[in-house]
């Protein structure tokens, strides 16, 4: 049994990304800069935003958090982003989610210039991904693939099953697996016989957002299992969409929660920021 | 056994679309107009372009074919399309494929204004489809869904298998099926055990481009089978990706080739053209 721990890859990525930043600075006189727009003061959002800032700083990436705490209108947020779009010193922009409910989600997807859209939420980016054109790859699915590659698991020719069809994880995950020549089953809340689908998969990726959804019965012997879920139980314990104890006995490899997929997402955000900076040299 | 013949639906669509055109003309003083750009004089392309023109005419849609036969440069074609983009009388534009090989396919996708892009090839349209936002739906997959609905087959809760992953059929088909709450298996040329996948499907959609790929052994008893393939054998006979004779004995329903999917595609082009015209009133 292999535990697909993010930590060794994260350490490696920190080194390579720092070097890339160093090269951009010394050869191209370009310091990559990430701007995070934080609306309101949701405590979890503040924590996530700070984490992104700290990681950026540790890699030599410049970082700015634009805090709009006084209940701003969508127009004010849009104006702020438009200033960042035309600011040549800013390479990458993201809006920390969730936004207040009254924000027009469809419009928001268009606010960030696609060339700075490191979360890859802009419809044009989503389309480019589906078409297999060069683009920013959504951070979580990209992080999962890098983690699999790092541990020498290649999706090509495998039967992969993705549980979940969100725009952030499930759908782009299926697209990326398809591009790597996996055969892909996409399951979701309306799948009638989930176990019949998941139990066939050589590679099972679970992004359903339901604690403990996947038991040992759902998993093929010697499958590779990736758990995208994060659920807090009480103050300390964090668990995923997969019943780790029983599934880990049956799987060939499994990502732990925490310490698996989560840390990869932020690293891919840094990678995309550096990619964006390269577009601007 | 049901034969999913396009004809009765095509006749119905002709009536409803003609009425819509009539309403646009009488109430909104708007005549929908489709412009087709034909590069070179490939005989098949000329035939397809003529067919589109005839269908448009029969529905009261204005139609223009811009023929660029003298080996035009990509820049010339782009300029032609830009004129159509800003021409307020033109609601819908398509470029007849295939284009000459030296045309930069990625650039071409961006030439047509997304609001006039009735083939839905623009990356923004592709992204909007994946995100479930209002958009033009690619003609062939949309036509398949309308055909299924017409014969009272709903994809929801079914296990669907799509064979093929092209940007024109396979990928958008999977997206649309997912939106209708089917569970979707996407297979392709790198799928190791195709039969094990296809034979599970309640709804099997074959867009592989390989004559006779799907035999009775590939099909679950009482499955619904949709054949997107078109292969010419000699002068008269046309067949599909599915071995019709043997599969039709096992399936609950099947589209014939010709007379199944093919005629739906052009009707959906007309539907998208009217949708585009509505954007411009």
Interface residues (C-beta under 8 A of the other chain):
Chain A: X106 X109 X122 X123 X124 X125 X126 X127 X128 X129 X130 X131 X132 X133 X156 X157 X159 X165 X167 X171 X174 X175 X178 X181 X183 X184 X185 X186 X187 X188 X190 X191 X192 X197
Chain B: X106 X109 X122 X123 X124 X125 X126 X127 X128 X129 X130 X131 X132 X133 X156 X157 X159 X165 X167 X171 X174 X175 X178 X181 X183 X184 X185 X186 X187 X188 X190 X191 X192 X197
